């Protein structure tokens, strides 16, 4: 079985489903019918207390109909709200891309050191992601920002390229794992040691990855994005 291929396809399918425009016709709310008729067999005109059960049944029937309507209204609001969040997400990402500027570093995209670009750009995209698992065009967005699909970049080099302040801020609200989030775990080890040269060996031993583990910059950006999104929504 191609587990990696299956996982990638599952992410795409989930992303497409959560970004599907809702059918407005299906969001319309119809009136709820009350399947109730009063039983006046025990009611006596001169004895008001005998009408109590009739009014109680009427109240209960009205409550059921009202709750059903409210449930359908809330469902419609949730669907529209989810789609509006996705639409706003896409708008924010588009403005980020058109601006061609790293907001964290306050530098144009092409002035950000290429070694740190995958981590910096991926994190900024995650900050603008409103719905997991993120946009279907993730690779296109990162590529447009400047990440290359050719050549290879070592994970250790990328982690050492960012400033210690940036690394500390990237991990301050997350709990990194050497199994599920090895890149964030690398940032954590780097901050703990305070020495760019001292952490890589122990990180490699714990994660099972080589100190020279390297992938194309675009793939590294995607991996870091997935890790961060996982930590954000877990």
Beta strands, then each sheet from edge to edge (+ up, - down):
strand 1: 101-102
strand 2: 107-108
strand 3: 153-154
strand 4: 214-215
sheet 1: 1+ 2-
sheet 2: 3+ 4-
end
